[in-house]
Amino acid sequence: MSRTVSPIEPAKCNDMSEVRAGVDSVDAQLVELLAVRFAYMDAAARIKTERNAVRDEARKLQVLKNVHDAANGSDIPVELVADLWERLVEASIAYELDKWDANRVR
């Protein structure tokens, strides 16, 4: 019989089941947020009229700077967050390119 534990804040965790419940809760929230982020990629693929507009290096740099600045103001490893976002942005660009192509093949 598994025990269901409601997530509590990390500093108040007393055992691993509480930690795991919190991590699982955060992971579920992150997936929901990623779904919203990728829905914006769908919108961008629909709105952009030129395929070469999908990769916008200036915008990529701005997104990475925004995230770097946000991470810098928190108690998490900035370089780890920067690496994660680099991967996320590149995955988003690839996704948007696929969507852009799919929207125009009829």
Summary of the structure (lengths in Angstrom):
residues: 106
radius of gyration: 18.2
end to end distance: 52.4
largest distance: 56.8
contacts: 233
relative contact order: 0.11
helix: 76%
strand: 0%
